[in-house]
Amino acid sequence: MQKTFSIKTTRHADMLDITSKLEEWIYETGVEEGILVVSSLHTTAGITVNENADPDVKTDMLMRLDEIYPWDHAKDRHAEGNTAAHLKTSTVGHAQTLIVAEGKLVLGTWQGVYFCEFDGPRERKYQVKLIAAD
């Protein structure tokens, strides 16, 4: 089973919690056990798993990524001027593979799945593939 989700980002850089959307879709499929792959369909937006209890974690992550990959760097040559967004996406990754058990994502107490925008705001898409266990 496979589905493409659309998401509208409203900031230049943001981490949007998509956990509930994924869990709703898993429930709709009726699959109880399997693997879920979540993939961003963009080179300047990624997918990560991290804490979803304290919003300061998102703030800190985005701040530190900006420190490592500043938006304006004198040596960047990419014509679009968004080299930092490409580097951030490669750092967090474009996809995550997650376990599904008893019809739900297997996540730790404080974990959530995030769509990471690094070059917004934009209309974005992410693809999910649910592979049911035999």
DOGU-776275 format. One line per field, with one value per residue (C-alpha): residue in three letters; chain; y, x, z; residue number from 1. Coordinates in nm, 3 decimals, always signed. Each point is the difference from the previous one (the first is absolute). Layout:
<nodes>
res = ALA/...
chain = A/...
y = Y/...
x = X/...
z = Z/...
n = NUM/...
</nodes>
This chain:
<nodes>
res = MET/GLN/LYS/THR/PHE/SER/ILE/LYS/THR/THR/ARG/HIS/ALA/ASP/MET/LEU/ASP/ILE/THR/SER/LYS/LEU/GLU/GLU/TRP/ILE/TYR/GLU/THR/GLY/VAL/GLU/GLU/GLY/ILE/LEU/VAL/VAL/SER/SER/LEU/HIS/THR/THR/ALA/GLY/ILE/THR/VAL/ASN/GLU/ASN/ALA/ASP/PRO/ASP/VAL/LYS/THR/ASP/MET/LEU/MET/ARG/LEU/ASP/GLU/ILE/TYR/PRO/TRP/ASP/HIS/ALA/LYS/ASP/ARG/HIS/ALA/GLU/GLY/ASN/THR/ALA/ALA/HIS/LEU/LYS/THR/SER/THR/VAL/GLY/HIS/ALA/GLN/THR/LEU/ILE/VAL/ALA/GLU/GLY/LYS/LEU/VAL/LEU/GLY/THR/TRP/GLN/GLY/VAL/TYR/PHE/CYS/GLU/PHE/ASP/GLY/PRO/ARG/GLU/ARG/LYS/TYR/GLN/VAL/LYS/LEU/ILE/ALA/ALA/ASP
chain = A/A/A/A/A/A/A/A/A/A/A/A/A/A/A/A/A/A/A/A/A/A/A/A/A/A/A/A/A/A/A/A/A/A/A/A/A/A/A/A/A/A/A/A/A/A/A/A/A/A/A/A/A/A/A/A/A/A/A/A/A/A/A/A/A/A/A/A/A/A/A/A/A/A/A/A/A/A/A/A/A/A/A/A/A/A/A/A/A/A/A/A/A/A/A/A/A/A/A/A/A/A/A/A/A/A/A/A/A/A/A/A/A/A/A/A/A/A/A/A/A/A/A/A/A/A/A/A/A/A/A/A/A/A
y = +0.000/+0.340/+0.361/+0.347/+0.270/+0.374/+0.249/+0.379/+0.150/+0.356/+0.079/+0.006/-0.279/-0.211/-0.348/-0.110/-0.295/-0.247/-0.288/+0.019/+0.013/-0.314/-0.182/+0.095/-0.141/-0.320/-0.043/+0.053/-0.272/-0.257/-0.123/-0.122/-0.099/+0.121/+0.268/+0.358/+0.198/+0.378/+0.194/+0.370/+0.060/+0.303/+0.075/+0.286/-0.167/-0.314/-0.241/-0.065/-0.155/+0.202/+0.124/+0.133/+0.098/+0.314/+0.251/+0.137/-0.311/+0.106/+0.356/-0.121/-0.242/+0.264/+0.251/-0.245/-0.104/+0.371/+0.032/-0.297/+0.094/+0.377/+0.117/+0.249/-0.148/+0.176/-0.328/-0.143/-0.031/-0.147/+0.246/-0.020/+0.119/-0.276/-0.214/+0.009/-0.161/-0.283/-0.062/+0.000/-0.250/-0.232/+0.028/-0.089/-0.237/-0.010/-0.309/-0.206/-0.365/-0.074/-0.312/-0.047/-0.227/-0.050/+0.255/+0.281/+0.147/-0.132/+0.320/+0.085/+0.199/+0.339/-0.080/+0.142/-0.002/+0.337/+0.148/+0.237/+0.306/+0.174/+0.220/+0.117/+0.094/-0.239/-0.261/-0.333/-0.372/-0.308/-0.359/-0.285/-0.371/-0.254/-0.353/-0.242/-0.291/-0.350
x = +0.000/+0.122/-0.117/+0.126/-0.071/+0.008/+0.114/+0.015/+0.288/-0.024/+0.358/+0.339/+0.113/-0.227/-0.060/-0.362/-0.123/-0.165/-0.032/-0.379/-0.052/+0.210/-0.180/-0.343/+0.098/+0.139/-0.331/-0.196/+0.201/-0.081/+0.360/+0.101/+0.364/+0.259/+0.246/-0.079/+0.238/-0.050/+0.184/+0.018/-0.031/+0.229/+0.373/-0.050/-0.237/+0.056/-0.155/+0.129/-0.105/+0.058/-0.156/-0.354/-0.061/+0.212/-0.030/+0.344/+0.155/-0.126/+0.121/+0.342/+0.038/-0.085/+0.231/+0.292/-0.053/+0.011/+0.329/+0.151/-0.145/-0.048/-0.239/+0.247/+0.344/+0.253/+0.125/-0.341/-0.030/-0.349/-0.185/-0.329/+0.172/-0.143/+0.306/-0.064/-0.342/+0.154/+0.265/-0.258/-0.217/+0.296/+0.083/-0.347/-0.072/-0.274/-0.174/-0.065/-0.092/-0.232/-0.146/-0.377/-0.133/-0.356/-0.112/+0.219/+0.344/+0.260/+0.145/+0.157/-0.187/+0.118/+0.049/-0.184/+0.049/+0.079/-0.010/+0.297/-0.033/+0.328/-0.094/-0.356/-0.266/-0.120/-0.253/+0.174/-0.065/+0.112/-0.057/-0.080/+0.023/-0.143/+0.134/-0.221/+0.163/-0.094
z = +0.000/-0.092/+0.032/-0.081/+0.258/-0.067/+0.259/-0.014/+0.191/+0.128/+0.102/-0.161/+0.236/+0.217/+0.137/-0.036/+0.205/-0.241/+0.248/+0.037/-0.380/-0.038/+0.280/-0.141/-0.338/+0.155/+0.184/-0.325/-0.174/+0.267/+0.003/+0.345/-0.051/-0.246/-0.106/-0.096/-0.219/-0.005/-0.269/-0.087/-0.372/+0.011/+0.014/+0.246/+0.248/+0.204/+0.249/+0.350/+0.331/+0.315/+0.322/-0.030/+0.363/+0.036/-0.289/+0.089/-0.154/-0.345/+0.061/+0.112/-0.290/-0.258/+0.169/+0.008/-0.362/-0.090/+0.189/-0.183/-0.339/-0.016/-0.270/-0.149/-0.041/-0.222/-0.150/-0.099/-0.377/-0.053/-0.225/+0.192/+0.318/+0.217/+0.058/+0.377/-0.051/-0.204/+0.266/+0.282/-0.187/-0.054/+0.371/+0.134/-0.288/-0.258/+0.148/+0.311/+0.041/+0.293/+0.160/+0.016/+0.275/+0.118/-0.260/+0.133/-0.055/+0.241/+0.145/+0.333/+0.263/-0.127/-0.368/-0.298/-0.376/-0.156/-0.347/-0.004/-0.220/-0.084/-0.298/+0.050/+0.017/-0.268/-0.100/+0.070/-0.034/+0.184/-0.101/+0.236/-0.071/+0.241/-0.034/+0.189/+0.181/-0.114
n = 1/2/3/4/5/6/7/8/9/10/11/12/13/14/15/16/17/18/19/20/21/22/23/24/25/26/27/28/29/30/31/32/33/34/35/36/37/38/39/40/41/42/43/44/45/46/47/48/49/50/51/52/53/54/55/56/57/58/59/60/61/62/63/64/65/66/67/68/69/70/71/72/73/74/75/76/77/78/79/80/81/82/83/84/85/86/87/88/89/90/91/92/93/94/95/96/97/98/99/100/101/102/103/104/105/106/107/108/109/110/111/112/113/114/115/116/117/118/119/120/121/122/123/124/125/126/127/128/129/130/131/132/133/134
</nodes>
